[in-house]
Amino acid sequence: MNVKKVAPSIGFREEKIIRWFGERVSRILCKSFSWLGGLNEVEEIRLRINQPLIVRTGKSEFFLTPSGQNGLRENAYIVKKDDLIEALERMTNSSLYAAEEELRNGFLTLPGGHRVGITGETLVEHGSIRTLRNISALNTRIANEQNSNLTSLLSALLNKQERFCHTLVVSPPRAGKTTLLRQLIKSLSDGIPKISLAGQTVGVVDERSEIAGMWQGIPSFDLGCRTDILDRCPKAQGISMLIRSMSPAVIAVDELGSPDDAVAVRDAVRCGVRILATAHAGSLEELTHRAYMQGLLKDNTFERIVVLSRSKGPGTIESIHDGITGSDLWPSSNRINIKMKAYKSN
C-alpha cells in the first residue's frame, strides 16, 4: 500500500500503524507519539463517529486535540464519518466485501498482530449475523513487545515429572492473558533447557485470529518452531482436528466460553493431550459461577490455574493455584508484573 509518509520523526513501528488510518487521524497520531512515549506505550486507539479521538495506554486515556496534544474533551478532535471510511478502506484494501467474514465476527486483523474491533449495524439473516454495515466505531488494539522472563512461572506449571500441567489462565479484559498465552506457547514449543523443559509439538486453535495474528497465512507472532496453527476455526472443532491430524503434545486455545469448548477440552485430556487455555474472569471465585466452567473445575481438569490482574500493570500474576489441592504456588514476593513479550515473527 502506497501511503504518503506523514512525518520524518516517527519510528518504523509507528509508521506501520498510522498508515492504516486516514490522513487527518494519521497526522494527529504522529504528533502524539513523542509525548506518549511511542507506540510501545499505546494499548488502544479508539475512533467513534462524532466523538473524541481517544488513545489508551496502560496507565491512562487521553483525548487527542487536532494538534496531537492531550486535551480536555471539549478541545479534542471529533472523529468524522470520513475518518472511519478512510481507515476501513485501507484496512480492507478497499474491499469491504472481501472482508465480510471478518466483519461478521466484529473485528479485523492487521499485519503485526494488531486487532481492530468494529461496531455498527448488524445485518442478520436466518438468525445469524451476515455482516456489519454503517460502521460507527473502530478500536485498534496494539500488539506490543516488552522484555520478559517466564522461567519462574513455567517452573510452577511443571509437575514432579517435569511435564507441563493442564493450565488455565484467568484474567479480566486488558490484563494480558493473550500475550501471556503466546509466550507460553513459544516457550513450550521451543523448550527451555534451563528448567529441563524439552520442546514439544503445540497445536493452536486460533478461533478469533488473535493468538497468532495470521496475515495471508503467515503468523505475525513467533509461536515457536514446533507449533501448528488452525486459524479462524471454532475451538471445539479445531481441537478434534488437531488431535486427529497433527499429534500435538499440547493444545492451546484462547477464551473458553461454551459447553462445546468444555466437552472438547475433556476429550483432549482423555486422549493424553496437555491443555493450555484462557478464560475471562476477574477472579477464581468469579470463574466458578460460569456454568460452562463448573464441570471442568469440579473434575479438577486444570492442574494449574493462573490468575492475572492489572494491579501492577498488564500481566501481573496474582496467584497460581494447584487445581487439585487449591494451594497457592505463587509466593507473595513474586506478585509483580512479569513484563511479558509478544514475540514477533520476522
C-alpha positions as CSV (number, residue, x, y, z in Angstrom):
1,M,0.0,0.0,0.0
2,N,1.4,3.4,-1.0
3,V,0.6,5.9,1.6
4,K,2.4,9.2,2.0
5,K,4.7,9.4,4.9
6,V,3.2,11.9,7.3
7,A,6.3,12.8,9.3
8,P,10.0,12.0,9.3
9,S,10.4,11.8,13.1
10,I,8.3,8.7,13.9
11,G,9.8,5.2,14.3
12,F,9.3,2.3,11.9
13,R,6.6,0.6,14.1
14,E,4.6,3.9,14.4
15,E,4.8,4.4,10.7
16,K,3.5,0.9,10.1
17,I,0.4,1.5,12.3
18,I,-0.6,5.0,11.2
19,R,-0.7,4.0,7.6
20,W,-4.0,2.2,8.3
21,F,-5.7,5.5,9.3
22,G,-6.9,8.4,7.2
23,E,-4.7,11.5,6.7
24,R,-6.3,13.6,9.4
25,V,-6.1,10.9,12.1
26,S,-2.6,9.9,11.0
27,R,-1.3,13.4,11.4
28,I,-2.7,13.7,14.9
29,L,-1.4,10.3,16.0
30,C,2.0,11.1,14.6
31,K,2.3,14.2,16.7
32,S,1.1,12.4,19.8
33,F,3.7,9.6,19.8
34,S,6.5,11.9,21.0
35,W,4.9,12.7,24.4
36,L,3.1,9.3,24.6
37,G,6.4,7.5,24.6
38,G,5.9,5.9,21.2
39,L,3.7,3.0,20.1
40,N,5.1,0.7,22.9
41,E,3.1,2.6,25.5
42,V,-0.2,2.6,23.5
43,E,-2.8,-0.1,24.0
44,E,-5.8,1.2,22.1
45,I,-6.7,3.8,19.5
46,R,-10.5,4.5,19.5
47,L,-12.4,6.1,16.7
48,R,-16.2,6.7,17.3
49,I,-18.2,8.9,14.9
50,N,-18.9,12.3,16.3
51,Q,-16.9,11.6,19.5
52,P,-13.4,12.5,20.6
53,L,-10.3,10.7,19.3
54,I,-9.1,8.6,22.3
55,V,-5.8,6.9,22.9
56,R,-5.4,4.5,25.9
57,T,-2.1,3.4,27.5
58,G,-1.5,1.0,30.3
59,K,-1.9,3.9,32.8
60,S,-4.4,6.4,31.4
61,E,-6.5,7.5,28.5
62,F,-6.1,10.7,26.5
63,F,-8.3,13.0,24.4
64,L,-6.2,14.0,21.4
65,T,-6.5,17.5,20.1
66,P,-6.2,18.4,16.4
67,S,-2.5,19.4,17.2
68,G,-1.9,15.9,18.6
69,Q,-1.7,17.0,22.3
70,N,-3.6,15.8,25.3
71,G,-6.6,18.0,26.0
72,L,-10.0,18.3,27.6
73,R,-12.9,16.5,26.0
74,E,-14.3,19.8,24.6
75,N,-10.9,20.5,22.9
76,A,-10.4,17.1,21.4
77,Y,-10.5,16.2,17.7
78,I,-14.0,15.0,16.9
79,V,-13.9,11.9,14.7
80,K,-15.8,12.2,11.4
81,K,-17.6,9.5,9.4
82,D,-15.0,10.1,6.6
83,D,-12.2,9.1,9.1
84,L,-13.8,5.7,9.6
85,I,-14.4,5.3,5.9
86,E,-10.8,6.1,5.1
87,A,-9.5,3.8,7.8
88,L,-11.7,0.9,6.6
89,E,-10.7,1.3,3.0
90,R,-7.1,1.0,4.0
91,M,-7.6,-1.8,6.5
92,T,-9.6,-3.9,3.9
93,N,-7.6,-2.9,0.9
94,S,-10.6,-1.1,-0.4
95,S,-12.8,-4.2,-0.4
96,L,-15.3,-4.5,2.4
97,Y,-16.9,-7.4,0.6
98,A,-13.7,-9.4,0.7
99,A,-13.5,-8.7,4.5
100,E,-17.1,-9.8,5.1
101,E,-16.2,-12.9,7.1
102,E,-14.1,-10.8,9.5
103,L,-16.8,-8.2,9.7
104,R,-19.3,-10.9,10.7
105,N,-17.1,-11.6,13.7
106,G,-16.7,-8.0,14.6
107,F,-13.0,-7.5,14.0
108,L,-10.2,-7.2,11.5
109,T,-6.6,-8.4,11.9
110,L,-3.8,-6.2,10.7
111,P,-0.2,-7.2,9.9
112,G,1.9,-7.2,13.1
113,G,-0.9,-8.8,15.1
114,H,-2.8,-5.6,15.7
115,R,-6.6,-6.2,16.0
116,V,-9.4,-3.8,15.1
117,G,-12.7,-4.2,16.9
118,I,-15.7,-2.9,14.9
119,T,-19.2,-1.9,15.8
120,G,-22.1,-0.8,13.7
121,E,-25.4,-2.0,12.2
122,T,-25.7,-5.8,12.1
123,L,-27.3,-7.5,9.1
124,V,-29.0,-10.7,10.3
125,E,-30.2,-13.5,8.1
126,H,-31.9,-16.7,9.3
127,G,-30.9,-15.8,12.9
128,S,-27.2,-15.4,12.1
129,I,-25.1,-12.2,11.6
130,R,-24.2,-11.9,7.9
131,T,-22.1,-8.8,8.2
132,L,-21.8,-5.3,9.7
133,R,-22.6,-2.1,7.8
134,N,-22.8,1.6,8.7
135,I,-19.7,1.2,10.8
136,S,-19.8,3.5,13.8
137,A,-16.6,2.8,15.8
138,L,-13.2,1.2,15.4
139,N,-11.0,0.1,18.3
140,T,-7.4,-0.7,17.2
141,R,-5.7,-2.8,19.9
142,I,-1.9,-2.5,19.6
143,A,0.2,-5.6,19.9
144,N,3.3,-4.6,21.8
145,E,6.6,-6.1,22.8
146,Q,8.2,-5.9,26.2
147,N,11.1,-7.8,28.0
148,S,10.2,-10.9,29.9
149,N,11.5,-13.9,31.8
150,L,9.0,-16.7,32.3
151,T,11.3,-19.3,33.8
152,S,9.9,-19.0,37.3
153,L,6.3,-19.1,36.0
154,L,6.9,-22.1,33.8
155,S,8.7,-23.9,36.7
156,A,5.4,-23.6,38.7
157,L,3.5,-25.1,35.7
158,L,5.5,-28.3,35.6
159,N,4.7,-31.4,37.7
160,K,7.2,-33.6,39.6
161,Q,7.9,-35.5,36.4
162,E,8.7,-32.1,34.7
163,R,5.7,-32.5,32.5
164,F,3.6,-29.5,31.6
165,C,0.4,-29.4,33.7
166,H,-3.1,-28.7,32.2
167,T,-3.2,-25.0,32.7
168,L,-5.9,-22.3,32.7
169,V,-5.0,-18.6,32.6
170,V,-7.8,-16.5,34.2
171,S,-7.9,-12.8,33.5
172,P,-10.2,-9.7,33.2
173,P,-10.1,-7.7,30.0
174,R,-6.8,-5.9,29.2
175,A,-4.8,-7.8,31.8
176,G,-2.5,-9.6,29.4
177,K,-3.9,-13.1,29.1
178,T,-3.5,-13.5,25.3
179,T,0.1,-12.0,25.4
180,L,1.0,-14.5,28.2
181,L,-0.6,-17.3,26.2
182,R,1.5,-16.5,23.2
183,Q,4.7,-16.6,25.2
184,L,3.8,-19.8,27.0
185,I,3.1,-21.4,23.6
186,K,6.5,-20.3,22.3
187,S,8.3,-21.5,25.4
188,L,6.7,-24.9,25.3
189,S,7.3,-25.2,21.5
190,D,11.0,-24.2,21.6
191,G,11.8,-25.6,25.1
192,I,13.8,-24.2,27.9
193,P,16.9,-26.3,28.8
194,K,17.5,-24.3,32.0
195,I,14.4,-25.9,33.6
196,S,14.7,-29.2,31.7
197,L,11.7,-28.3,29.5
198,A,12.0,-30.1,26.2
199,G,10.5,-28.6,23.1
200,Q,7.2,-30.2,22.1
201,T,4.6,-30.1,19.4
202,V,1.9,-27.5,20.2
203,G,-1.4,-27.2,18.3
204,V,-3.1,-23.8,18.4
205,V,-6.8,-23.2,17.7
206,D,-7.0,-19.5,17.0
207,E,-10.7,-19.0,16.6
208,R,-10.6,-15.2,16.5
209,S,-7.2,-14.9,14.8
210,E,-5.8,-13.1,17.9
211,I,-3.2,-15.5,19.2
212,A,-1.0,-15.8,16.1
213,G,-2.3,-12.7,14.3
214,M,-2.3,-14.5,10.9
215,W,-2.0,-12.3,7.8
216,Q,-2.3,-14.1,4.5
217,G,-1.4,-17.4,6.1
218,I,1.7,-16.1,7.9
219,P,1.6,-15.6,11.7
220,S,2.5,-12.1,13.0
221,F,3.8,-13.6,16.2
222,D,6.6,-16.2,16.6
223,L,4.8,-19.1,18.4
224,G,7.8,-21.4,18.2
225,C,9.3,-23.9,15.8
226,R,7.1,-26.8,16.7
227,T,3.7,-25.0,16.6
228,D,0.9,-25.7,14.2
229,I,-1.9,-23.2,13.9
230,L,-5.6,-23.6,12.9
231,D,-6.7,-20.0,12.1
232,R,-10.4,-18.9,12.4
233,C,-11.5,-22.3,13.4
234,P,-14.1,-22.9,16.1
235,K,-12.3,-24.2,19.2
236,A,-14.3,-27.4,19.7
237,Q,-13.9,-28.5,16.0
238,G,-10.3,-27.4,15.9
239,I,-9.2,-29.4,19.0
240,S,-10.6,-32.5,17.4
241,M,-9.0,-31.8,14.1
242,L,-5.5,-31.2,15.6
243,I,-5.7,-34.4,17.7
244,R,-6.6,-36.5,14.6
245,S,-4.1,-34.9,12.2
246,M,-1.1,-33.2,13.9
247,S,-0.3,-35.4,17.0
248,P,0.1,-32.4,19.4
249,A,1.6,-32.8,22.9
250,V,-0.1,-29.6,23.9
251,I,-3.2,-27.8,22.6
252,A,-3.6,-24.1,23.2
253,V,-6.8,-22.1,22.9
254,D,-7.9,-18.6,23.9
255,E,-11.2,-17.7,25.8
256,L,-13.1,-20.9,26.6
257,G,-16.7,-19.8,26.6
258,S,-19.2,-22.5,25.8
259,P,-20.3,-26.0,26.8
260,D,-18.9,-27.3,23.5
261,D,-15.5,-25.9,24.4
262,A,-15.6,-27.7,27.7
263,V,-16.5,-31.0,26.1
264,A,-13.7,-30.7,23.6
265,V,-11.2,-30.0,26.4
266,R,-12.3,-33.1,28.3
267,D,-11.9,-35.2,25.1
268,A,-8.4,-33.9,24.6
269,V,-7.4,-34.7,28.2
270,R,-8.7,-38.2,27.8
271,C,-6.5,-38.5,24.7
272,G,-3.5,-37.7,26.7
273,V,-3.0,-34.1,25.3
274,R,-2.0,-31.4,27.6
275,I,-4.2,-28.3,27.6
276,L,-3.3,-24.6,27.8
277,A,-6.3,-22.3,27.8
278,T,-7.6,-19.0,29.0
279,A,-10.9,-17.7,30.3
280,H,-12.4,-14.3,31.1
281,A,-12.9,-13.7,34.8
282,G,-11.8,-11.2,37.4
283,S,-11.0,-13.9,40.0
284,L,-11.1,-17.6,40.6
285,E,-14.3,-17.1,42.6
286,E,-16.0,-15.3,39.7
287,L,-14.9,-18.2,37.3
288,T,-16.7,-20.8,39.5
289,H,-20.0,-19.0,38.6
290,R,-19.6,-19.7,34.9
291,A,-21.8,-22.6,34.0
292,Y,-19.5,-24.0,31.3
293,M,-16.5,-24.0,33.7
294,Q,-18.2,-25.6,36.7
295,G,-17.8,-29.1,35.5
296,L,-14.1,-28.7,34.5
297,L,-13.3,-27.2,37.9
298,K,-15.2,-29.8,39.8
299,D,-13.4,-32.6,37.9
300,N,-10.0,-30.9,38.6
301,T,-9.3,-30.9,34.9
302,F,-6.8,-28.0,35.3
303,E,-3.8,-28.8,37.4
304,R,-2.7,-25.2,37.5
305,I,-4.9,-22.0,37.4
306,V,-3.0,-18.7,36.8
307,V,-4.9,-15.6,37.9
308,L,-3.8,-12.3,36.2
309,S,-4.7,-8.7,37.0
310,R,-3.6,-5.1,36.2
311,S,-2.7,-4.2,39.7
312,K,0.9,-3.5,38.7
313,G,0.3,-3.2,35.0
314,P,-0.9,-5.8,32.4
315,G,0.5,-9.3,33.2
316,T,0.5,-9.1,37.0
317,I,0.4,-12.6,38.3
318,E,-1.8,-12.6,41.4
319,S,-1.8,-16.3,42.1
320,I,-1.1,-19.7,40.7
321,H,-3.5,-22.3,42.2
322,D,-2.9,-26.0,42.3
323,G,-6.1,-27.2,40.7
324,I,-6.1,-30.4,42.8
325,T,-5.2,-29.1,46.3
326,G,-6.3,-25.5,45.9
327,S,-3.0,-24.2,47.4
328,D,-1.3,-21.1,46.0
329,L,2.0,-21.9,44.4
330,W,3.0,-18.3,43.7
331,P,4.7,-16.6,46.7
332,S,3.5,-13.1,47.5
333,S,7.1,-11.8,46.9
334,N,6.7,-12.8,43.2
335,R,3.5,-10.8,42.7
336,I,4.9,-8.3,40.3
337,N,4.4,-7.5,36.7
338,I,6.3,-10.1,34.6
339,K,6.8,-7.7,31.7
340,M,5.6,-10.0,29.0
341,K,6.9,-10.1,25.5
342,A,4.8,-10.9,22.5
343,Y,7.4,-12.4,20.1
344,K,7.1,-11.1,16.6
345,S,7.9,-13.1,13.5
346,N,10.4,-11.7,11.1
